[in-house]
Amino acid sequence: MWNLDDPPDYKSEIFELRDKMRNFYYPLTVKALNEYDAEIRELYFYIYESLHQAPEIRNFDGEKIRYTTMYFEISDPEVAF
């Protein structure tokens, strides 16, 4: 059963595959699952990889954020503050 906390982004792909399978096998049987095992696995791994990737962070212009370390040399800490 679906968990309501799951992201709904991939449900349409799952339903699309199910409908594709139903066009050839109705009701869905073990034979249908065996025939479509490659497609089912491909969709599973696609969803798994998508859900386990870190999000891409971008600025307002759409450019990727690049993290940079900067070092400064100061002669007098009091003047710096």
Phi, psi and omega in degrees: 000153181285138172271128183293345178275350180291147175292133185278004188300328189255000180296324181296322178294321179294315179295325178297316177296318178301315180294323177298317179294322181293336178297331182254332183227111174221124358289162179293132183234177176298324178299317179298317180296322178292323179293326184255019185299323180294317180293321179296315179295319179300315179294318179302310183291327175298313180294316180301312180295321180295322182282343183251019175259143177292144180292150177274127181261130181230157176274185183293340178273358179089004180276147178294142177283131176248129179274135183225140174257129180242140178241140180234143173252127179238143181272330183220111181302326180294321180291326181294326180268000000 
